[in-house]
Amino acid sequence: MDRRQFILSGIALGAASSLGIYGWNSSFDENSDNRDLVLSALLPALLYAALPEDTTMAVQVNRTKAAISDFMPYLAKRQQQELQQLFNLLANQVTQLALTGHLTAISELTMSQRWQLLANWRDSYLALLQQAYHGLRELLFAAYYGQPEHWQAINYTAPRYR
Amino acid sequence: MQHLDASQFITDQHFSADVVIIGSGAGGGIAAEQLSAAGFKVLLLEEGAYYTREQFKMEERWAYPNLYQEGAARKTKDQAIGILQGRTVGGSTTVNWTTSIRTPQQTLDYWQDQFGLNFVAENDLTAYFQLAEERLNIKQWSVAPNANNAKLQYGCEQLGWQYTVIKRNVTHCANLGYCGMGCPIDAKQSMLVSTIPAALKKGATLISRLSVRKLQWQDNQILRLEAVPVDEHFQPTASLKVTISAKHYIVAAGAIGSPALLLRSKVPNPSGRLGKHTYLHPTVISGAVFAEDINGHAGAPQSIYSDQFVWPTDSKQPGYKLEVPPIHPVLMASKLIGVGDQHAQLMKSFNQLQVTIALIRDGFHPESQGGQVVLDQDQQPVLDYPITDYIWQGMRQALLSMAELQFAAGAKQILPIHHDAKLYQNWPEAKAAIEQLSMTALRQTVVSAHVMGGCNMSATADKGVVNANGRHHQLTNLSVFDGSILPTSLGANPQLTIYALVWKNCQQLIKELSHELQPV
């Protein structure tokens, strides 16, 4: 994140709180619509070149989303809340500006804008955004590559001994 | 044999026993067998589930949420270190990679010097190593190493570096390579298949899916413990209460769980060391792409290690041990760097990847005092482990050694697992790049599979939480029998150290209890 964006974040978070949206201290509540919207936007960027380009892509994305919602309850409650908060902030038009630097909804960003967004988080001065990058990355990749249907591309076959 | 699943309880429960053991891993398992054999009525408690061979699926998507703490996604407070830790009957012994190494003499010497712990005469561990090795069939692995380990061996041979063939706790091992997901054929001699069934046969009771929240104590005695069942995702519930009273309490919930329980219970802590000086063998990773297939998912995950750099002569340098991990899709996908195309291309080389890891020997230097277990809003533990410059510097050295080794072993390209790194084509290029990498939290990927310390042993009460026999310095009917009693990390995989120490401490405890529990 460059200096301009960093300042932008502050402004956006300020705007959010003046509108009664309390930035990182709010919206812990589980909202599956928000989670779905964010995952639908980020999975194709993160898994670009791994996902097939045909009609099975949607099937794989949906399967991965289901795996993520199945897995999340096993995380520490604290971690579940942090992730849920991130989904809520990213899905909310006002607060997402702070996290993405874009007024356009995350689902409307081009693929290269989504990659840029992920790179900005990775290189952010804010530990929170770095943690968001790594946390989401691990969660999403683990959910995708945990599914046997997605192993063909890496030529991995699970052993059968039973 | 009796097993109760606490998640099936429908009303509050109370149990009593001679000895209650909290945690069924390396420490709890050994203690359960010893104490049951000595005729004590034992209750063994476990937060995880009682999964056995029939239920183990050789798939990460099943194993991680069901057999590991926090779905194998446990992290330190700043999320810079990922921690793999078991949470199931048998604890980490159910999911570890079977490496069995006696405590290095240098480590024991350091403990003697710093903590007054003396491992001579009746405290000599040799006999206990032998007992544990015999009990768990610990022998040098006689099958050829898989390609992932063979490359580590070959690189060492090329460079003239020391290496050792690993001893493993297995019987009739089929060399499958899925140890981390629970052994599907009961070959691994984990607590799940050895000491725990033996304890149950001798009359011990196992209660699974039970989370112990608090020890109630008064003066210098524990009176009872309070526990709750966990739900289907292993989260503590508030549905009902389980209380247990015993004559003696053994805490063996691991180096994060044990300090957390004692912190929640606010037990006396005059040394101020409870939950502090927690060590991880912080580990860095180096990937290498070979022309030929490595198939690191198949075959014994660890069969070779190198101690070339564990005990450097320069005391300003942290030592590190070289090993390899098993290579499975989720483990790799979550650790490989980048997103999109970069990540997908790396994953396409999945079968040609060789992976080496370096475990930093932390805790032997003023600038390596470890981490601290703290409690979060839900009274659940989080480990705060700040990484010092001294450790970062050791990690950079370790990345250099691993790159040099992998090229010597014939790698086409190597990739230090660091978020600014890329594939390097040769050793000079890799060396120049690694020397420039920014060694900071979250840029440099760090993992751990060994948690140690937090309730350290010490001869005197001012320097630790428990005495040389694992008995609490202040509370008379409390012992801690797990990896949390280690005063530093080990410079070796911990399971055999824990088996031997607990075996010794348990024999001592049995002697003391037969005096202490005499009817007045």
Contacts between the chains, C-beta under 8 A, distances in Angstrom:
chain1	res1	chain2	res2	distance
A	45	B	339	6.8
A	45	B	340	6.3
A	46	B	339	4.9
A	46	B	340	6.6
A	46	B	343	7.6
A	47	B	340	7.5
A	47	B	344	7.3
A	48	B	339	7.6
A	48	B	340	3.9
A	48	B	341	6.1
A	48	B	344	7.1
A	49	B	340	6.0
A	49	B	341	4.3
A	49	B	344	3.7
A	49	B	345	7.2
A	50	B	343	7.2
A	50	B	344	4.1
A	50	B	347	6.6
A	67	B	61	6.8
A	71	B	61	7.9
A	71	B	65	6.0
A	71	B	71	6.1
A	73	B	233	4.1
A	73	B	235	7.4
A	74	B	65	4.2
A	74	B	70	6.8
A	74	B	71	3.7
A	74	B	73	7.9
A	74	B	233	5.0
A	74	B	234	6.7
A	75	B	70	5.7
A	75	B	71	5.9
A	75	B	73	5.9
A	76	B	70	5.2
A	76	B	74	7.6
A	76	B	376	7.2
A	76	B	378	7.8
A	76	B	380	5.8
A	76	B	382	7.8
A	77	B	235	6.7
A	77	B	377	8.0
A	77	B	378	5.2
A	77	B	380	7.2
A	78	B	376	5.0
A	78	B	377	6.5
A	78	B	378	6.8
A	78	B	380	7.2
A	78	B	382	7.5
A	79	B	70	7.2
A	79	B	73	7.3
A	79	B	75	7.7
A	115	B	339	6.7
A	115	B	340	6.0
A	118	B	339	5.5
A	122	B	419	6.4
A	127	B	78	6.7
A	127	B	442	7.4
A	130	B	442	4.7
A	131	B	78	7.6
A	131	B	79	4.8
A	131	B	442	7.1
A	134	B	79	6.5
A	134	B	442	6.0
A	135	B	79	6.7
A	137	B	334	7.7
A	137	B	339	6.7
A	138	B	73	6.9
A	138	B	82	7.9
A	138	B	334	4.4
A	139	B	73	7.5
A	141	B	330	7.9
A	141	B	333	4.1
A	141	B	334	5.3
A	141	B	343	7.2
A	142	B	60	7.8
A	142	B	64	7.8
A	142	B	73	7.8
A	142	B	330	4.8
A	142	B	333	6.4
A	142	B	334	4.7
A	144	B	333	7.1
A	145	B	329	4.2
A	145	B	330	5.4
A	145	B	332	7.6
A	145	B	333	3.9
A	145	B	334	8.0
A	145	B	347	7.3
A	146	B	59	7.5
A	146	B	60	5.6
A	146	B	61	3.6
A	146	B	329	7.1
A	146	B	330	5.0
A	147	B	61	6.9
A	148	B	59	7.2
A	151	B	329	6.4
A	153	B	344	7.7
A	153	B	347	7.2
A	153	B	348	6.7
A	154	B	329	6.6
A	154	B	347	5.1
A	154	B	348	6.2
A	154	B	350	4.0
A	154	B	351	7.5
A	155	B	350	6.7
A	155	B	351	5.5
A	156	B	297	6.9
A	156	B	329	5.8
A	156	B	350	5.8
A	156	B	351	7.0
A	158	B	58	6.2
A	158	B	59	6.6
A	159	B	58	6.0
A	159	B	176	6.3
A	159	B	178	7.2
A	159	B	298	7.3
A	161	B	58	7.8
A	161	B	174	7.4
A	161	B	176	6.8
A	161	B	184	6.9
A	161	B	185	7.7
A	162	B	184	7.3
